[in-house]
């Protein structure tokens, strides 16, 4: 198929000029795009308000599809459950018995905990979520792993707040719109989270690899104490997350730590709770002295966007 | 005449006498469909890896290939700006890359004016693959080998999806030009 003859300029000055103008405008568009790209790589939070408006528009649609997705998942799970109901029933009965025993033990531990805390005069302030929201979408075409939730600044969400599901950590709020916000998922290759082993105090950083797994890098190098199956929980360093929330389980060992699998997979989650920043005072302190910020303590030194956004927010207060 | 053959005075765009295409439809359908295609992948939850190719970009390529001259040469910039707002890429990446893609197709078309479906598919595939790599490079994430590996299926899906999207665009073009307005 040849291009329509109207698109060949020939000797017509008018056609030649309009063709030239087209190239000129397209080139100018590319140049403007390159400039904006450089600006947003340098200052990732620069276009957050515009993106907030766009995600506010998309979020209500996403809420509908999220509800449909949840319904679909439970439907398929229900059908699958019929096939091995008998075997599963026996297994579950056994598991429930063990769980009852463990629950009784946990009650005892909780009671002891309360008693010890009382002795130390510590108050265990139960943190209430700022908002409970649906995961309404994600950046499925991009190399970045960001998700959208349908709660925003109207619901009191501010950048930096941790996002948890009932199983564990999902990520951290990066930008907020009025009724929606963007969440940096743990799997994003710019996400870094300070963690420790659940059973003792082996501390490490959990970094996203960009392929759905986390790289656990130990802070103290030497003999690698990790074992496959170890549970890593948040250490609370940096002040964003409360300590002791499940993050990932070690799946493979490496010389400097391990490769871990997420505990809370966002795709299997319908509702997430957005918690307040655990220790805002500590973060303010970290953000204030510009020169000597102890970088390893900051929960996400690589994520310049969120750090800048949180810093700005802390300074406003 | 109509009693003999009801379709005697009509073609694929509908009845010819007393009818004309609706102007708003003629103008808006390409842009609306590309913007809709940009938004659609947002509704997928992709927590571990990028799942889908950039539908918006494939739609732009298909409109450009199926209907040369319909989109102006500079259309990549505004449509890319919209895509950047929802795609998660840093703002400006699609403005730059979509503009460059439009210029590249224009140059290719000037060089090889007689084109066919297979050549269109080849051109679109090469451009889609280049776009995939370029958009990963400018995504603002530190590029790891694992990331490249898990993102590779995007290229394959994009290449295989182009003919389907081109057919969809042809259907949308029939809808765009169908004679919906009655002239009294």
Interface residues (C-beta under 8 A of the other chain):
Chain A: X1 X2 X3 X4 X6 X7 X22 X23 X25 X26 X27 X28 X29 X30 X32 X33 X34 X35 X36 X37 X38 X39 X40 X41 X44 X46 X47 X50 X51 X54 X55 X58 X61 X62 X65 X69 X135 X136 X137 X138 X139 X140 X141 X142 X143 X144 X145 X146 X147 X148 X185 X187 X188 X189 X190 X209 X210 X211 X212 X213 X262 X265 X266 X267 X302
Chain B: X39 X41 X42 X43 X44 X45 X46 X47 X48 X49 X50 X51 X52 X53 X54 X55 X68 X69 X72 X73 X74 X76 X77 X78 X80 X82 X85 X86 X87 X88 X89 X90 X91 X92 X93 X94 X95 X96 X97 X98 X99 X100 X102 X103 X106 X109 X113 X114 X115 X116 X135 X136 X138 X139 X140 X141 X142 X143 X144 X146 X147 X149 X150 X151 X154
